[in-house]
Amino acid sequence: MRDEKSVFQLFGETSASIYPLARDVMRPLFEEYFSEQRFYQPLFLAYNLGSEPISADLFQLRNPYANPDSVQEILEDAAEAGYLEKIGVSDYRPTQKGSSAIETVHKAFYNHVNQLKAIPADQLKELCSLLAKLVESISQTDLGGRKICFDASYGGHIQVDHGTLARVDQHLDDLNAFRDDAHIAAWKSAEVDGHTWELLTFIWNGDATTAEGLAERLPYRQYTADNYQVTLEDLVRRGWIEIGDDGYVVTAKGKKIRDDAEDETNKNYFGAWKVLSDDELKRLRELLTALKETNLKLMPEDDAG
Protein backbone atom coordinates (compact mmCIF):
# COMPACT_ATOMS: atom_id res chain seq x y z
CA MET A 1 0.00 0.00 0.00
CA ARG A 2 1.32 3.46 -0.90
CA ASP A 3 2.19 5.56 2.12
CA GLU A 4 2.96 8.98 0.72
CA LYS A 5 2.42 10.78 4.01
CA SER A 6 5.28 8.95 5.73
CA VAL A 7 7.61 9.86 2.86
CA PHE A 8 6.54 13.50 3.13
CA GLN A 9 7.34 13.33 6.85
CA LEU A 10 10.80 12.14 5.87
CA PHE A 11 11.23 15.22 3.66
CA GLY A 12 11.06 17.43 6.71
CA GLU A 13 13.16 15.16 8.88
CA THR A 14 15.87 14.74 6.24
CA SER A 15 15.96 18.44 5.44
CA ALA A 16 16.27 19.23 9.14
CA SER A 17 19.23 16.83 9.37
CA ILE A 18 21.28 18.73 6.76
CA TYR A 19 21.59 22.31 8.00
CA PRO A 20 23.08 21.43 11.43
CA LEU A 21 25.98 19.76 9.60
CA ALA A 22 27.05 23.23 8.44
CA ARG A 23 25.86 25.38 11.34
CA ASP A 24 29.36 26.15 12.60
CA VAL A 25 30.28 27.40 9.13
CA MET A 26 27.07 29.37 8.64
CA ARG A 27 26.82 31.23 11.93
CA PRO A 28 29.86 33.48 11.43
CA LEU A 29 28.87 34.11 7.81
CA PHE A 30 25.39 35.23 8.80
CA GLU A 31 26.89 37.51 11.41
CA GLU A 32 29.31 38.94 8.85
CA TYR A 33 26.91 39.42 5.94
CA PHE A 34 23.63 40.27 7.68
CA SER A 35 23.51 43.16 10.12
CA GLU A 36 20.12 41.82 11.29
CA GLN A 37 18.81 38.28 10.83
CA ARG A 38 15.32 39.54 10.01
CA PHE A 39 16.60 40.82 6.66
CA TYR A 40 17.42 37.33 5.41
CA GLN A 41 13.95 36.03 4.56
CA PRO A 42 12.70 38.96 2.42
CA LEU A 43 16.11 39.27 0.77
CA PHE A 44 16.19 35.56 -0.02
CA LEU A 45 12.72 35.84 -1.57
CA ALA A 46 13.74 38.88 -3.60
CA TYR A 47 16.90 37.13 -4.82
CA ASN A 48 15.06 33.95 -5.80
CA LEU A 49 12.43 35.81 -7.79
CA GLY A 50 15.10 37.24 -10.05
CA SER A 51 13.92 40.17 -12.14
CA GLU A 52 10.49 40.26 -10.47
CA PRO A 53 10.49 42.87 -7.69
CA ILE A 54 8.99 42.08 -4.32
CA SER A 55 6.57 44.12 -2.25
CA ALA A 56 4.85 43.70 1.08
CA ASP A 57 1.85 42.27 -0.78
CA LEU A 58 3.97 39.72 -2.62
CA PHE A 59 5.76 38.76 0.58
CA GLN A 60 2.35 38.19 2.18
CA LEU A 61 1.47 35.77 -0.61
CA ARG A 62 4.55 33.74 0.28
CA ASN A 63 4.06 34.11 4.01
CA PRO A 64 0.42 34.99 4.71
CA TYR A 65 0.81 34.35 8.44
CA ALA A 66 3.13 37.30 9.14
CA ASN A 67 2.02 40.69 10.42
CA PRO A 68 1.66 42.94 7.32
CA ASP A 69 2.85 45.99 9.23
CA SER A 70 6.06 44.24 10.28
CA VAL A 71 6.69 43.06 6.70
CA GLN A 72 6.59 46.61 5.35
CA GLU A 73 8.88 47.76 8.15
CA ILE A 74 11.42 45.02 7.43
CA LEU A 75 11.47 45.88 3.71
CA GLU A 76 12.04 49.55 4.47
CA ASP A 77 14.76 48.78 7.03
CA ALA A 78 16.48 46.32 4.67
CA ALA A 79 16.54 49.03 2.00
CA GLU A 80 17.99 51.52 4.46
CA ALA A 81 20.67 48.97 5.39
CA GLY A 82 21.60 48.60 1.71
CA TYR A 83 20.30 45.06 1.07
CA LEU A 84 17.32 46.11 -1.04
CA GLU A 85 16.71 48.95 -3.47
CA LYS A 86 13.31 50.61 -3.56
CA ILE A 87 11.67 50.85 -6.98
CA GLY A 88 8.74 53.19 -7.36
CA VAL A 89 6.21 53.35 -4.55
CA SER A 90 6.22 49.88 -3.01
CA ASP A 91 8.52 47.49 -4.89
CA TYR A 92 12.02 46.34 -3.96
CA ARG A 93 14.83 44.37 -5.55
CA PRO A 94 18.18 43.15 -4.22
CA THR A 95 21.19 45.44 -4.38
CA GLN A 96 24.63 44.12 -5.21
CA LYS A 97 25.29 43.95 -1.47
CA GLY A 98 22.13 41.93 -0.94
CA SER A 99 22.74 39.52 -3.81
CA SER A 100 26.34 39.01 -2.72
CA ALA A 101 25.24 38.20 0.82
CA ILE A 102 22.80 35.52 -0.36
CA GLU A 103 25.23 33.99 -2.84
CA THR A 104 28.14 33.92 -0.40
CA VAL A 105 26.33 32.20 2.46
CA HIS A 106 24.53 29.71 0.23
CA LYS A 107 27.63 28.74 -1.75
CA ALA A 108 29.52 28.24 1.51
CA PHE A 109 26.72 26.02 2.79
CA TYR A 110 26.57 23.91 -0.35
CA ASN A 111 30.34 23.59 -0.59
CA HIS A 112 30.53 22.43 3.00
CA VAL A 113 27.77 19.82 2.90
CA ASN A 114 29.12 18.39 -0.36
CA GLN A 115 32.40 17.59 1.38
CA LEU A 116 30.69 15.46 4.02
CA LYS A 117 30.60 11.68 3.87
CA ALA A 118 26.93 11.17 3.16
CA ILE A 119 25.43 8.00 1.71
CA PRO A 120 27.32 6.35 -1.19
CA ALA A 121 27.54 8.41 -4.38
CA ASP A 122 25.37 6.04 -6.42
CA GLN A 123 22.61 6.20 -3.81
CA LEU A 124 22.84 9.98 -3.60
CA LYS A 125 22.51 10.20 -7.37
CA GLU A 126 19.53 7.83 -7.33
CA LEU A 127 17.88 9.90 -4.60
CA CYS A 128 18.42 13.07 -6.61
CA SER A 129 16.81 11.52 -9.65
CA LEU A 130 13.70 10.40 -7.76
CA LEU A 131 13.31 13.79 -6.09
CA ALA A 132 13.86 15.58 -9.40
CA LYS A 133 11.13 13.48 -11.02
CA LEU A 134 8.71 14.54 -8.31
CA VAL A 135 9.76 18.19 -8.49
CA GLU A 136 9.22 18.21 -12.25
CA SER A 137 5.72 16.81 -11.78
CA ILE A 138 4.98 19.50 -9.21
CA SER A 139 6.20 22.21 -11.58
CA GLN A 140 3.41 21.11 -13.96
CA THR A 141 0.71 20.96 -11.26
CA ASP A 142 -2.08 23.53 -11.38
CA LEU A 143 -3.51 24.70 -8.07
CA GLY A 144 -5.77 27.29 -9.68
CA GLY A 145 -3.42 30.16 -8.93
CA ARG A 146 0.23 31.04 -8.65
CA LYS A 147 2.45 28.62 -6.72
CA ILE A 148 4.44 31.44 -5.14
CA CYS A 149 6.16 29.30 -2.51
CA PHE A 150 7.33 26.74 -5.05
CA ASP A 151 8.21 29.40 -7.63
CA ALA A 152 10.36 31.29 -5.14
CA SER A 153 12.25 28.11 -4.25
CA TYR A 154 12.48 26.32 -7.59
CA GLY A 155 13.29 29.38 -9.67
CA GLY A 156 16.10 30.84 -7.62
CA HIS A 157 18.50 28.05 -6.75
CA ILE A 158 22.22 28.65 -6.97
CA GLN A 159 23.56 26.11 -9.45
CA VAL A 160 24.96 22.92 -7.92
CA ASP A 161 25.85 19.54 -9.40
CA HIS A 162 23.30 16.74 -9.76
CA GLY A 163 23.85 13.81 -7.44
CA THR A 164 25.15 15.91 -4.55
CA LEU A 165 23.86 16.52 -1.05
CA ALA A 166 23.43 20.17 -1.99
CA ARG A 167 21.08 19.20 -4.82
CA VAL A 168 19.11 16.92 -2.52
CA ASP A 169 18.72 19.85 -0.13
CA GLN A 170 17.42 22.07 -2.94
CA HIS A 171 14.92 19.46 -4.09
CA LEU A 172 13.65 19.04 -0.52
CA ASP A 173 13.26 22.81 -0.25
CA ASP A 174 11.14 22.77 -3.42
CA LEU A 175 8.98 19.90 -2.19
CA ASN A 176 8.40 21.46 1.21
CA ALA A 177 7.64 24.84 -0.40
CA PHE A 178 4.98 23.26 -2.60
CA ARG A 179 3.34 21.83 0.52
CA ASP A 180 2.90 25.45 1.67
CA ASP A 181 1.24 26.29 -1.67
CA ALA A 182 -1.01 23.26 -1.40
CA HIS A 183 -2.17 24.29 2.05
CA ILE A 184 -2.68 27.97 1.23
CA ALA A 185 -4.79 26.97 -1.78
CA ALA A 186 -6.83 24.70 0.49
CA TRP A 187 -7.83 27.29 3.09
CA LYS A 188 -8.41 30.30 0.84
CA SER A 189 -12.07 29.37 0.40
CA ALA A 190 -12.58 29.88 4.15
CA GLU A 191 -12.41 33.63 3.46
CA VAL A 192 -10.16 34.53 6.38
CA ASP A 193 -6.64 35.91 6.42
CA GLY A 194 -3.57 33.82 7.16
CA HIS A 195 -3.25 35.12 10.71
CA THR A 196 -6.77 33.96 11.58
CA TRP A 197 -6.28 30.63 9.86
CA GLU A 198 -3.04 29.94 11.72
CA LEU A 199 -4.77 30.51 15.05
CA LEU A 200 -7.52 28.09 14.12
CA THR A 201 -4.82 25.54 13.30
CA PHE A 202 -3.12 25.96 16.67
CA ILE A 203 -6.43 25.54 18.52
CA TRP A 204 -7.36 22.60 16.25
CA ASN A 205 -4.17 20.68 17.03
CA GLY A 206 -3.90 21.89 20.62
CA ASP A 207 -0.39 23.28 20.27
CA ALA A 208 -1.30 26.65 21.81
CA THR A 209 -4.75 27.51 23.13
CA THR A 210 -4.43 30.97 24.71
CA ALA A 211 -3.39 34.40 23.48
CA GLU A 212 -0.33 34.30 25.72
CA GLY A 213 0.60 30.82 24.52
CA LEU A 214 0.32 31.87 20.90
CA ALA A 215 2.48 34.96 21.45
CA GLU A 216 5.10 32.76 23.10
CA ARG A 217 5.04 30.15 20.32
CA LEU A 218 4.99 32.63 17.42
CA PRO A 219 7.20 35.63 18.31
CA TYR A 220 8.50 35.82 14.73
CA ARG A 221 5.00 36.66 13.46
CA GLN A 222 5.25 40.06 15.19
CA TYR A 223 1.82 39.92 16.80
CA THR A 224 1.16 40.71 20.48
CA ALA A 225 -0.92 38.71 22.93
CA ASP A 226 -3.57 41.43 22.62
CA ASN A 227 -3.60 40.95 18.84
CA TYR A 228 -4.08 37.22 19.31
CA GLN A 229 -6.89 37.77 21.80
CA VAL A 230 -8.81 39.91 19.30
CA THR A 231 -8.49 37.19 16.65
CA LEU A 232 -9.47 34.44 19.08
CA GLU A 233 -12.63 36.35 19.91
CA ASP A 234 -13.34 36.66 16.18
CA LEU A 235 -13.03 32.88 15.84
CA VAL A 236 -15.48 32.49 18.73
CA ARG A 237 -17.98 34.75 16.94
CA ARG A 238 -17.60 32.62 13.83
CA GLY A 239 -18.46 29.56 15.89
CA TRP A 240 -15.14 27.87 15.08
CA ILE A 241 -13.72 27.80 18.61
CA GLU A 242 -15.05 28.20 22.14
CA ILE A 243 -13.68 28.65 25.64
CA GLY A 244 -12.61 25.42 27.33
CA ASP A 245 -11.12 24.46 30.67
CA ASP A 246 -7.52 25.39 29.79
CA GLY A 247 -7.94 27.88 26.98
CA TYR A 248 -9.84 27.67 23.73
CA VAL A 249 -10.97 24.48 22.03
CA VAL A 250 -12.21 23.87 18.51
CA THR A 251 -15.95 23.43 17.94
CA ALA A 252 -17.50 20.79 15.70
CA LYS A 253 -17.95 23.48 13.04
CA GLY A 254 -14.37 24.65 13.32
CA LYS A 255 -13.04 21.10 13.30
CA LYS A 256 -14.89 20.26 10.10
CA ILE A 257 -13.57 23.40 8.39
CA ARG A 258 -10.00 22.59 9.43
CA ASP A 259 -10.30 18.87 8.69
CA ASP A 260 -11.70 19.60 5.23
CA ALA A 261 -8.80 21.95 4.52
CA GLU A 262 -6.32 19.29 5.59
CA ASP A 263 -7.95 16.78 3.24
CA GLU A 264 -7.84 19.34 0.41
CA THR A 265 -4.19 20.09 1.20
CA ASN A 266 -3.30 16.43 0.86
CA LYS A 267 -5.27 16.19 -2.38
CA ASN A 268 -3.44 19.22 -3.77
CA TYR A 269 -0.05 18.03 -2.63
CA PHE A 270 -0.08 14.32 -3.30
CA GLY A 271 -1.78 14.55 -6.68
CA ALA A 272 1.60 15.19 -8.26
CA TRP A 273 3.05 12.06 -6.68
CA LYS A 274 1.28 9.77 -9.15
CA VAL A 275 4.37 10.17 -11.31
CA LEU A 276 6.19 7.80 -8.93
CA SER A 277 5.49 4.09 -9.12
CA ASP A 278 4.95 2.09 -5.93
CA ASP A 279 8.49 0.70 -6.21
CA GLU A 280 9.94 4.18 -6.72
CA LEU A 281 8.07 5.51 -3.71
CA LYS A 282 9.36 2.64 -1.59
CA ARG A 283 12.90 3.25 -2.81
CA LEU A 284 12.58 6.96 -2.10
CA ARG A 285 11.62 6.16 1.49
CA GLU A 286 14.63 3.85 1.85
CA LEU A 287 17.09 6.40 0.50
CA LEU A 288 15.73 9.27 2.57
CA THR A 289 15.87 7.13 5.70
CA ALA A 290 19.47 6.13 4.96
CA LEU A 291 20.51 9.74 4.37
CA LYS A 292 18.75 11.02 7.49
CA GLU A 293 20.32 8.34 9.68
CA THR A 294 23.76 9.03 8.22
CA ASN A 295 23.37 12.75 8.81
CA LEU A 296 22.30 12.19 12.41
CA LYS A 297 25.50 10.25 13.04
CA LEU A 298 27.55 13.15 11.61
CA MET A 299 25.60 15.79 13.55
CA PRO A 300 27.16 17.59 16.52
CA GLU A 301 25.99 16.06 19.81
CA ASP A 302 24.05 19.18 20.85
CA ASP A 303 21.94 18.97 17.68
CA ALA A 304 21.59 15.20 17.61
CA GLY A 305 20.39 15.13 21.20
C-alpha positions as semicolon CSV with decimal commas, in nm:
position;residue;x (nm);y (nm);z (nm)
1;M;0,000;0,000;0,000
2;R;0,132;0,346;-0,090
3;D;0,219;0,556;0,212
4;E;0,296;0,898;0,072
5;K;0,242;1,078;0,401
6;S;0,528;0,895;0,573
7;V;0,761;0,986;0,286
8;F;0,654;1,350;0,313
9;Q;0,734;1,333;0,685
10;L;1,080;1,214;0,587
11;F;1,123;1,522;0,366
12;G;1,106;1,743;0,671
13;E;1,316;1,516;0,888
14;T;1,587;1,474;0,624
15;S;1,596;1,844;0,544
16;A;1,627;1,923;0,914
17;S;1,923;1,683;0,937
18;I;2,128;1,873;0,676
19;Y;2,159;2,231;0,800
20;P;2,308;2,143;1,143
21;L;2,598;1,976;0,960
22;A;2,705;2,323;0,844
23;R;2,586;2,538;1,134
24;D;2,936;2,615;1,260
25;V;3,028;2,740;0,913
26;M;2,707;2,937;0,864
27;R;2,682;3,123;1,193
28;P;2,986;3,348;1,143
29;L;2,887;3,411;0,781
30;F;2,539;3,523;0,880
31;E;2,689;3,751;1,141
32;E;2,931;3,894;0,885
33;Y;2,691;3,942;0,594
34;F;2,363;4,027;0,768
35;S;2,351;4,316;1,012
36;E;2,012;4,182;1,129
37;Q;1,881;3,828;1,083
38;R;1,532;3,954;1,001
39;F;1,660;4,082;0,666
40;Y;1,742;3,733;0,541
41;Q;1,395;3,603;0,456
42;P;1,270;3,896;0,242
43;L;1,611;3,927;0,077
44;F;1,619;3,556;-0,002
45;L;1,272;3,584;-0,157
46;A;1,374;3,888;-0,360
47;Y;1,690;3,713;-0,482
48;N;1,506;3,395;-0,580
49;L;1,243;3,581;-0,779
50;G;1,510;3,724;-1,005
51;S;1,392;4,017;-1,214
52;E;1,049;4,026;-1,047
53;P;1,049;4,287;-0,769
54;I;0,899;4,208;-0,432
55;S;0,657;4,412;-0,225
56;A;0,485;4,370;0,108
57;D;0,185;4,227;-0,078
58;L;0,397;3,972;-0,262
59;F;0,576;3,876;0,058
60;Q;0,235;3,819;0,218
61;L;0,147;3,577;-0,061
62;R;0,455;3,374;0,028
63;N;0,406;3,411;0,401
64;P;0,042;3,499;0,471
65;Y;0,081;3,435;0,844
66;A;0,313;3,730;0,914
67;N;0,202;4,069;1,042
68;P;0,166;4,294;0,732
69;D;0,285;4,599;0,923
70;S;0,606;4,424;1,028
71;V;0,669;4,306;0,670
72;Q;0,659;4,661;0,535
73;E;0,888;4,776;0,815
74;I;1,142;4,502;0,743
75;L;1,147;4,588;0,371
76;E;1,204;4,955;0,447
77;D;1,476;4,878;0,703
78;A;1,648;4,632;0,467
79;A;1,654;4,903;0,200
80;E;1,799;5,152;0,446
81;A;2,067;4,897;0,539
82;G;2,160;4,860;0,171
83;Y;2,030;4,506;0,107
84;L;1,732;4,611;-0,104
85;E;1,671;4,895;-0,347
86;K;1,331;5,061;-0,356
87;I;1,167;5,085;-0,698
88;G;0,874;5,319;-0,736
89;V;0,621;5,335;-0,455
90;S;0,622;4,988;-0,301
91;D;0,852;4,749;-0,489
92;Y;1,202;4,634;-0,396
93;R;1,483;4,437;-0,555
94;P;1,818;4,315;-0,422
95;T;2,119;4,544;-0,438
96;Q;2,463;4,412;-0,521
97;K;2,529;4,395;-0,147
98;G;2,213;4,193;-0,094
99;S;2,274;3,952;-0,381
100;S;2,634;3,901;-0,272
101;A;2,524;3,820;0,082
102;I;2,280;3,552;-0,036
103;E;2,523;3,399;-0,284
104;T;2,814;3,392;-0,040
105;V;2,633;3,220;0,246
106;H;2,453;2,971;0,023
107;K;2,763;2,874;-0,175
108;A;2,952;2,824;0,151
109;F;2,672;2,602;0,279
110;Y;2,657;2,391;-0,035
111;N;3,034;2,359;-0,059
112;H;3,053;2,243;0,300
113;V;2,777;1,982;0,290
114;N;2,912;1,839;-0,036
115;Q;3,240;1,759;0,138
116;L;3,069;1,546;0,402
117;K;3,060;1,168;0,387
118;A;2,693;1,117;0,316
119;I;2,543;0,800;0,171
120;P;2,732;0,635;-0,119
121;A;2,754;0,841;-0,438
122;D;2,537;0,604;-0,642
123;Q;2,261;0,620;-0,381
124;L;2,284;0,998;-0,360
125;K;2,251;1,020;-0,737
126;E;1,953;0,783;-0,733
127;L;1,788;0,990;-0,460
128;C;1,842;1,307;-0,661
129;S;1,681;1,152;-0,965
130;L;1,370;1,040;-0,776
131;L;1,331;1,379;-0,609
132;A;1,386;1,558;-0,940
133;K;1,113;1,348;-1,102
134;L;0,871;1,454;-0,831
135;V;0,976;1,819;-0,849
136;E;0,922;1,821;-1,225
137;S;0,572;1,681;-1,178
138;I;0,498;1,950;-0,921
139;S;0,620;2,221;-1,158
140;Q;0,341;2,111;-1,396
141;T;0,071;2,096;-1,126
142;D;-0,208;2,353;-1,138
143;L;-0,351;2,470;-0,807
144;G;-0,577;2,729;-0,968
145;G;-0,342;3,016;-0,893
146;R;0,023;3,104;-0,865
147;K;0,245;2,862;-0,672
148;I;0,444;3,144;-0,514
149;C;0,616;2,930;-0,251
150;F;0,733;2,674;-0,505
151;D;0,821;2,940;-0,763
152;A;1,036;3,129;-0,514
153;S;1,225;2,811;-0,425
154;Y;1,248;2,632;-0,759
155;G;1,329;2,938;-0,967
156;G;1,610;3,084;-0,762
157;H;1,850;2,805;-0,675
158;I;2,222;2,865;-0,697
159;Q;2,356;2,611;-0,945
160;V;2,496;2,292;-0,792
161;D;2,585;1,954;-0,940
162;H;2,330;1,674;-0,976
163;G;2,385;1,381;-0,744
164;T;2,515;1,591;-0,455
165;L;2,386;1,652;-0,105
166;A;2,343;2,017;-0,199
167;R;2,108;1,920;-0,482
168;V;1,911;1,692;-0,252
169;D;1,872;1,985;-0,013
170;Q;1,742;2,207;-0,294
171;H;1,492;1,946;-0,409
172;L;1,365;1,904;-0,052
173;D;1,326;2,281;-0,025
174;D;1,114;2,277;-0,342
175;L;0,898;1,990;-0,219
176;N;0,840;2,146;0,121
177;A;0,764;2,484;-0,040
178;F;0,498;2,326;-0,260
179;R;0,334;2,183;0,052
180;D;0,290;2,545;0,167
181;D;0,124;2,629;-0,167
182;A;-0,101;2,326;-0,140
183;H;-0,217;2,429;0,205
184;I;-0,268;2,797;0,123
185;A;-0,479;2,697;-0,178
186;A;-0,683;2,470;0,049
187;W;-0,783;2,729;0,309
188;K;-0,841;3,030;0,084
189;S;-1,207;2,937;0,040
190;A;-1,258;2,988;0,415
191;E;-1,241;3,363;0,346
192;V;-1,016;3,453;0,638
193;D;-0,664;3,591;0,642
194;G;-0,357;3,382;0,716
195;H;-0,325;3,512;1,071
196;T;-0,677;3,396;1,158
197;W;-0,628;3,063;0,986
198;E;-0,304;2,994;1,172
199;L;-0,477;3,051;1,505
200;L;-0,752;2,809;1,412
201;T;-0,482;2,554;1,330
202;F;-0,312;2,596;1,667
203;I;-0,643;2,554;1,852
204;W;-0,736;2,260;1,625
205;N;-0,417;2,068;1,703
206;G;-0,390;2,189;2,062
207;D;-0,039;2,328;2,027
208;A;-0,130;2,665;2,181
209;T;-0,475;2,751;2,313
210;T;-0,443;3,097;2,471
211;A;-0,339;3,440;2,348
212;E;-0,033;3,430;2,572
213;G;0,060;3,082;2,452
214;L;0,032;3,187;2,090
215;A;0,248;3,496;2,145
216;E;0,510;3,276;2,310
217;R;0,504;3,015;2,032
218;L;0,499;3,263;1,742
219;P;0,720;3,563;1,831
220;Y;0,850;3,582;1,473
221;R;0,500;3,666;1,346
222;Q;0,525;4,006;1,519
223;Y;0,182;3,992;1,680
224;T;0,116;4,071;2,048
225;A;-0,092;3,871;2,293
226;D;-0,357;4,143;2,262
227;N;-0,360;4,095;1,884
228;Y;-0,408;3,722;1,931
229;Q;-0,689;3,777;2,180
230;V;-0,881;3,991;1,930
231;T;-0,849;3,719;1,665
232;L;-0,947;3,444;1,908
233;E;-1,263;3,635;1,991
234;D;-1,334;3,666;1,618
235;L;-1,303;3,288;1,584
236;V;-1,548;3,249;1,873
237;R;-1,798;3,475;1,694
238;R;-1,760;3,262;1,383
239;G;-1,846;2,956;1,589
240;W;-1,514;2,787;1,508
241;I;-1,372;2,780;1,861
242;E;-1,505;2,820;2,214
243;I;-1,368;2,865;2,564
244;G;-1,261;2,542;2,733
245;D;-1,112;2,446;3,067
246;D;-0,752;2,539;2,979
247;G;-0,794;2,788;2,698
248;Y;-0,984;2,767;2,373
249;V;-1,097;2,448;2,203
250;V;-1,221;2,387;1,851
251;T;-1,595;2,343;1,794
252;A;-1,750;2,079;1,570
253;K;-1,795;2,348;1,304
254;G;-1,437;2,465;1,332
255;K;-1,304;2,110;1,330
256;K;-1,489;2,026;1,010
257;I;-1,357;2,340;0,839
258;R;-1,000;2,259;0,943
259;D;-1,030;1,887;0,869
260;D;-1,170;1,960;0,523
261;A;-0,880;2,195;0,452
262;E;-0,632;1,929;0,559
263;D;-0,795;1,678;0,324
264;E;-0,784;1,934;0,041
265;T;-0,419;2,009;0,120
266;N;-0,330;1,643;0,086
267;K;-0,527;1,619;-0,238
268;N;-0,344;1,922;-0,377
269;Y;-0,005;1,803;-0,263
270;F;-0,008;1,432;-0,330
271;G;-0,178;1,455;-0,668
272;A;0,160;1,519;-0,826
273;W;0,305;1,206;-0,668
274;K;0,128;0,977;-0,915
275;V;0,437;1,017;-1,131
276;L;0,619;0,780;-0,893
277;S;0,549;0,409;-0,912
278;D;0,495;0,209;-0,593
279;D;0,849;0,070;-0,621
280;E;0,994;0,418;-0,672
281;L;0,807;0,551;-0,371
282;K;0,936;0,264;-0,159
283;R;1,290;0,325;-0,281
284;L;1,258;0,696;-0,210
285;R;1,162;0,616;0,149
286;E;1,463;0,385;0,185
287;L;1,709;0,640;0,050
288;L;1,573;0,927;0,257
289;T;1,587;0,713;0,570
290;A;1,947;0,613;0,496
291;L;2,051;0,974;0,437
292;K;1,875;1,102;0,749
293;E;2,032;0,834;0,968
294;T;2,376;0,903;0,822
295;N;2,337;1,275;0,881
296;L;2,230;1,219;1,241
297;K;2,550;1,025;1,304
298;L;2,755;1,315;1,161
299;M;2,560;1,579;1,355
300;P;2,716;1,759;1,652
301;E;2,599;1,606;1,981
302;D;2,405;1,918;2,085
303;D;2,194;1,897;1,768
304;A;2,159;1,520;1,761
305;G;2,039;1,513;2,120
